């Protein structure tokens, strides 16, 4: 029963993994196809037509970005909430390693998506700055935009650092749970061995009693020799 449930969850995770990998690849291609700077409408439409993309890349980018974020959340919830507990109930090393592999894939795809998203943000910021440079009458607005862009970069860097730390902590937590589960299995196995061989405890107890008896005999012999020697001398 547990194996059947785990196989079902594994197929679901594989389906989400392939779907997410395809979306991240499409998002990377979409970001690369965007122009480095803001262009006129005709030039931009010609560029997108030559690239095989639609003439509304920003809307496509936002839709695909939200779709990827939703898929990432679904895969994370599936791994942590269902697949990990199911692998522990199955109790095989292959199941635990498979969950670890899915976590690594999720971490890699999240990193690739975040890099592409940051590249798109930098392109947007660069286009806004160049657009402001071509309109000197909007100097005060540009100054405010520069400040907002710097603040956004700082916040983005902080979020990226926090996400990296959380991902590493999640990996460590998963490894510790797997190790604890393995140690529990070893302890249970040793307990079963001790129960299946009850004669070991009896044998150890007999050896201890015999050694104690031998120690008493040796002590008695030594005491007798000392008493006999004192009697002979005095």
N, C-alpha and C positions, 0 to 999 in steps of 0.2 A: 504494500500500500504506500509506504513512504517512498520507495523507489519510483513508483508510478507518478506520484505527486512531484517529486524532484525532476523527473524527466519532462513533465509538462511545463514546469517553471523554467527549465533549461531551454526548451524550445521557444518559449515566450521571450526570454532574455536574448537569445540569438536573433530573433526577429527584430527586436528593438535595437540591438547592436548594429545590424546591417542597415536598418532604416536610418539610424543616427549617423552612421559612417557616410551614407549616400548624401544626406542633407548637409553635413559638414563639408564634404567635398564640393557640393554645389555652391555653398556659401563662400568658400575660398575662391572658386572661379569667378563668382559674382563680384567679390571685392577687388580681385585683380583686374577685372574688366572695367572698373570705374576709372574715369580720368583722374590724373594727379591733381589737376587744378580745375576751377570752374570755367566752363566754356559757354559759348553762345548756344542757343537752342538748336540751330541748324547743325552746327558742328557736333554738338553732343548727340543729336539723333543719328547723324552719319556714322559717328564712332560706334554707337550701340548697334546700328544695323550691320556694320562690318564685323562686330564681335558676336553677332547672333543673339543679342539680348534684347529685351523689350525696351521701349522708350521711357519707361518709368521705373528705373532701377532702385530708387529710394524706397518706394512702396514695396517692391519685391524683396528688398533687403530686410525691411522691418518685419514683413510677414514671415520670411524664412527664419529670421533671427528668433522671433517669438516661438516658432514651431520647434526650432532646435532646443531652446531653453526648456520647453515643455517636455520634449522627448528625453532630455538629460534628467529632468526631475523624475519622470516615470521610471527610467532605468535605475536611477539611484534608489528609489523607493522599492523597486522589485528586488534588487540585490540585497539591500539591508533589511527590508521587512519580511521577505518571503524566502528568497533563495538561500541566504545565510542560515536561518533557523532550520530550513529543510535539509541542508547539507549536514548540519550537526545531528539531526535525527537519523539520517542515513548512516553517518559515522564512518565513512570510508575516506581514505586519503585522497582519492581521485576527486571526490565531491568537494572537499575543502580546497584542493588546488584549482578546481574549475571556478569556484567562487572568487578566489584570489585573481585568477586570470580576467574574469569579467570586471573586477575592480580596477585592474591595471588598464584595460581597454577604455573604461569610462574615464579614468584619469587622463589618458592620452588624448582622447577625443575632446574632452573639456579644454585641455590645453591648446589644441589646434584651433578650436572654435574661438577661444579667448584671444589668441594671437590675431586671427582674421578680423575679429570685431575691433580690436585695438587699431589695426591697420586702417579699417574703414573710418574710425573716429579721427585718426590723424589726417586722413585725406579730407574729411569734412572741415576740420579746423584750418588746415592749410588753405582750402578754397575760400573760407570766410575771411582769413587774414589778407589774402591777395585781393579779394573783392573790396575790402575796406581800403587797401592801399590805392586802388584805382578811383576811390571816391574820397578825396581829402577833405571835403566839406563835412564829413561824418566822423571827424576826429574824436570827439567826445564819446560817440558810440563805440568806436573802435577800441578806445582805452578801456571802456567797461567790458567789451567783449574779450580783450586780452586778459583782463583780470579773471573773468569767468572761466576762460579756457585754462588758465593756470590752476585755478582752484579745482576744476574738473580733472585735470591731469593728476593733481595730488590725491584727490579722492579715489580716482581709478587705480593709482599705484597702491594705495593702502588696501583697497578691496582685493587687488590681485595678490598682495602679500598675505592677507588674511585667508583667501581661498586656498593658497598653496599650503599654509600651515594646517588648515582644517583637513585638506586632502591627506597630508602626511600623517596627521593624528588618526584619521580614519583607517589608514593602512596599518599603522602600529596597533590600533585597537583590534583590528581583524586578526592580525598575526598573533597577538596575545591570547585572543579567544581560541584560536586554533591550537595553540600550544597548550593552553589549559585543558582543552578537550582531550588532546592526546595524552597528557599526563594523567587525567582521570581514567582513561581507558587502561593505561599501564597499571595504575593502582588497583583497579578492579581485577585485572588479569592476575596480579600477584596475590590478591585475596583469594581468587578461585584456586590458584595453585596450592596455597596453604590449606584450604579446606579439603582439597582432593587428596592431600598427603598428610593425614593427621599423625602418622607415625613419626614424623620428624620432631614434633614437640616432645613426644614421649622419649625418643632417643636422646635428645638434648638434656632432658631432665635426669635420665639415668646416668649420663656422663657426669653431670654436675654432682649428683649424689655420690658417685664412686670417687670422684676427686676429693670431695669433702671427707669421705671416710679414710682415704689414703693420707690426707693431711693430718687427721686425728691420730692415726697409727704412728706416723713419723714423729709427731709431737710427743706421744707417749714414750716412744723409744728413747728420744733425746732426754726427756725428763728422768727416765729410769737410769740412764747412764750417768747423768749429773748427780743423782742421789747416791748411786753406788760409789762414785768417785769420792764424794764428800765423806761417806761412811768409812771408806778405806783409809783416807788420809787422817781422819780424826778419831 
